[in-house]
């Protein structure tokens, strides 16, 4: 049975590939799971439309991520921390603290996309990466100051 892949499959191929598989595998697994659909002229047109929509979605998401990255570049946040001797912090600045400070500025970002290369344990100015969708990285300037 010839089917057209709707999703990437590691053994069968990429999206849009026309593959020949056994009837049972197609009817019992690929088609019900939405991985493929039977090959016909109508399904080829449907696949082309899905590709166009995916491209539009991808472009829109990329523009949104680039816009957010540009806004984050302009932003600088200040975190006040308790300091001990030798200007060392009690504890460390975490990605949750950075996310909370960004939320106060109007950017509701998840702490998991904030990439601290190493914990911040001293006063100073740091640049923190924010990993956005479509492999776009924004940078935020973080000022760690004495409380």
C-alpha angles and dihedrals in degrees: 000000000000116000136175117228116236094181132034112268119192095220101033105039148250131329111291096022117143106224135175114227136163115281095241094049091051097044098040103036119008100044099041091047091051093240093121143001132209114279114252136132091262093051091050089056091047090052092051090051091050090051091051091050092047090051091050091048091048092050093047092049091047092052090048092050092048091049091050091047090053091051091049091051089061093048127092124182130198123216119192113211135178111253131206130191120323091024092283119149125241097242121342140279108262133198088250090060091050091048091051092050090049090050090056088055091052101263111119102199130160116247090231093069093053106094115207105181090202132357114277107238103160139056117266147082118303135181112223123196120227113200109217129185120283092036093289116147123202124195126217124193111228121196113200109198138173116272 
